[in-house]
Amino acid sequence: MAHQCGRKGFTLIELLVVIAIIAILAA
């Protein structure tokens, strides 16, 4: 997996982090 500077989407880890933050803020 080559690292791309301009990725078009979130990686699985980043997606989980975003969901976790939203869950905490929405709690």
Biopython code that builds the backbone (N, CA, C, O; Angstrom):
import numpy as np
from Bio.PDB.StructureBuilder import StructureBuilder

atoms = [
    (1, "MET", "N", (0.837, -1.207, 0.000)),
    (1, "MET", "CA", (0.000, 0.000, 0.000)),
    (1, "MET", "C", (0.867, 1.251, 0.000)),
    (1, "MET", "O", (1.525, 1.559, 0.994)),
    (2, "ALA", "N", (0.866, 1.959, -1.101)),
    (2, "ALA", "CA", (1.662, 3.181, -1.199)),
    (2, "ALA", "C", (0.914, 4.336, -0.554)),
    (2, "ALA", "O", (-0.310, 4.431, -0.648)),
    (3, "HIS", "N", (1.668, 5.213, 0.102)),
    (3, "HIS", "CA", (1.041, 6.361, 0.763)),
    (3, "HIS", "C", (0.746, 7.443, -0.265)),
    (3, "HIS", "O", (1.617, 7.822, -1.049)),
    (4, "GLN", "N", (-0.475, 7.934, -0.256)),
    (4, "GLN", "CA", (-0.865, 8.986, -1.189)),
    (4, "GLN", "C", (-1.092, 10.284, -0.429)),
    (4, "GLN", "O", (-1.814, 10.314, 0.568)),
    (5, "CYS", "N", (-0.469, 11.354, -0.907)),
    (5, "CYS", "CA", (-0.612, 12.653, -0.233)),
    (5, "CYS", "C", (-2.039, 13.160, -0.378)),
    (5, "CYS", "O", (-2.599, 13.726, 0.561)),
    (6, "GLY", "N", (-2.629, 12.960, -1.553)),
    (6, "GLY", "CA", (-3.987, 13.453, -1.779)),
    (6, "GLY", "C", (-4.968, 12.307, -1.819)),
    (6, "GLY", "O", (-5.461, 11.947, -2.888)),
    (7, "ARG", "N", (-5.257, 11.735, -0.677)),
    (7, "ARG", "CA", (-6.179, 10.606, -0.644)),
    (7, "ARG", "C", (-7.614, 11.098, -0.833)),
    (7, "ARG", "O", (-7.960, 12.213, -0.442)),
    (8, "LYS", "N", (-8.419, 10.264, -1.426)),
    (8, "LYS", "CA", (-9.788, 10.672, -1.759)),
    (8, "LYS", "C", (-10.788, 10.319, -0.667)),
    (8, "LYS", "O", (-11.960, 10.688, -0.756)),
    (9, "GLY", "N", (-10.339, 9.612, 0.354)),
    (9, "GLY", "CA", (-11.265, 9.218, 1.408)),
    (9, "GLY", "C", (-10.537, 8.954, 2.708)),
    (9, "GLY", "O", (-9.319, 9.114, 2.797)),
    (10, "PHE", "N", (-11.293, 8.548, 3.715)),
    (10, "PHE", "CA", (-10.704, 8.262, 5.014)),
    (10, "PHE", "C", (-10.234, 6.813, 5.068)),
    (10, "PHE", "O", (-10.799, 5.931, 4.423)),
    (11, "THR", "N", (-9.198, 6.597, 5.844)),
    (11, "THR", "CA", (-8.779, 5.221, 6.076)),
    (11, "THR", "C", (-9.684, 4.659, 7.162)),
    (11, "THR", "O", (-10.443, 5.403, 7.784)),
    (12, "LEU", "N", (-9.612, 3.364, 7.394)),
    (12, "LEU", "CA", (-10.484, 2.745, 8.389)),
    (12, "LEU", "C", (-10.223, 3.320, 9.773)),
    (12, "LEU", "O", (-11.160, 3.568, 10.531)),
    (13, "ILE", "N", (-8.955, 3.533, 10.105)),
    (13, "ILE", "CA", (-8.604, 4.083, 11.416)),
    (13, "ILE", "C", (-9.166, 5.487, 11.574)),
    (13, "ILE", "O", (-9.754, 5.810, 12.606)),
    (14, "GLU", "N", (-8.990, 6.321, 10.557)),
    (14, "GLU", "CA", (-9.484, 7.705, 10.633)),
    (14, "GLU", "C", (-10.998, 7.719, 10.745)),
    (14, "GLU", "O", (-11.561, 8.542, 11.466)),
    (15, "LEU", "N", (-11.664, 6.806, 10.033)),
    (15, "LEU", "CA", (-13.121, 6.742, 10.089)),
    (15, "LEU", "C", (-13.583, 6.383, 11.495)),
    (15, "LEU", "O", (-14.544, 6.961, 12.004)),
    (16, "LEU", "N", (-12.897, 5.428, 12.125)),
    (16, "LEU", "CA", (-13.252, 5.029, 13.487)),
    (16, "LEU", "C", (-13.024, 6.169, 14.459)),
    (16, "LEU", "O", (-13.813, 6.360, 15.384)),
    (17, "VAL", "N", (-11.956, 6.932, 14.263)),
    (17, "VAL", "CA", (-11.657, 8.063, 15.144)),
    (17, "VAL", "C", (-12.746, 9.120, 15.026)),
    (17, "VAL", "O", (-13.222, 9.643, 16.033)),
    (18, "VAL", "N", (-13.136, 9.431, 13.805)),
    (18, "VAL", "CA", (-14.183, 10.429, 13.581)),
    (18, "VAL", "C", (-15.496, 9.990, 14.221)),
    (18, "VAL", "O", (-16.175, 10.789, 14.866)),
    (19, "ILE", "N", (-15.850, 8.729, 14.042)),
    (19, "ILE", "CA", (-17.083, 8.202, 14.631)),
    (19, "ILE", "C", (-17.029, 8.281, 16.149)),
    (19, "ILE", "O", (-18.023, 8.613, 16.795)),
    (20, "ALA", "N", (-15.866, 7.976, 16.719)),
    (20, "ALA", "CA", (-15.710, 8.018, 18.171)),
    (20, "ALA", "C", (-15.888, 9.442, 18.686)),
    (20, "ALA", "O", (-16.557, 9.654, 19.698)),
    (21, "ILE", "N", (-15.298, 10.416, 18.003)),
    (21, "ILE", "CA", (-15.407, 11.818, 18.417)),
    (21, "ILE", "C", (-16.860, 12.277, 18.345)),
    (21, "ILE", "O", (-17.357, 12.925, 19.265)),
    (22, "ILE", "N", (-17.534, 11.942, 17.258)),
    (22, "ILE", "CA", (-18.940, 12.321, 17.100)),
    (22, "ILE", "C", (-19.789, 11.679, 18.188)),
    (22, "ILE", "O", (-20.697, 12.312, 18.726)),
    (23, "ALA", "N", (-19.495, 10.426, 18.512)),
    (23, "ALA", "CA", (-20.252, 9.719, 19.543)),
    (23, "ALA", "C", (-20.066, 10.388, 20.900)),
    (23, "ALA", "O", (-21.017, 10.515, 21.671)),
    (24, "ILE", "N", (-18.840, 10.814, 21.189)),
    (24, "ILE", "CA", (-18.562, 11.478, 22.468)),
    (24, "ILE", "C", (-19.274, 12.831, 22.535)),
    (24, "ILE", "O", (-19.865, 13.178, 23.558)),
    (25, "LEU", "N", (-19.214, 13.585, 21.443)),
    (25, "LEU", "CA", (-19.848, 14.904, 21.423)),
    (25, "LEU", "C", (-21.369, 14.778, 21.480)),
    (25, "LEU", "O", (-22.045, 15.635, 22.050)),
    (26, "ALA", "N", (-21.902, 13.720, 20.896)),
    (26, "ALA", "CA", (-23.351, 13.539, 20.841)),
    (26, "ALA", "C", (-23.889, 12.891, 22.111)),
    (26, "ALA", "O", (-25.095, 12.905, 22.360)),
    (27, "ALA", "N", (-23.006, 12.333, 22.898)),
    (27, "ALA", "CA", (-23.440, 11.635, 24.117)),
    (27, "ALA", "C", (-24.016, 12.634, 25.121)),
    (27, "ALA", "O", (-24.437, 12.241, 26.209)),
]
sb = StructureBuilder()
sb.init_structure("model")
sb.init_model(0)
sb.init_chain("A")
sb.init_seg("    ")
for serial, (resi, resn, name, xyz) in enumerate(atoms, 1):
    if name == "N":
        sb.init_residue(resn, " ", resi, " ")
    sb.init_atom(name, np.array(xyz, "f"), 0.0, 1.0, " ", f" {name:<3s}", serial, name[0])
structure = sb.get_structure()
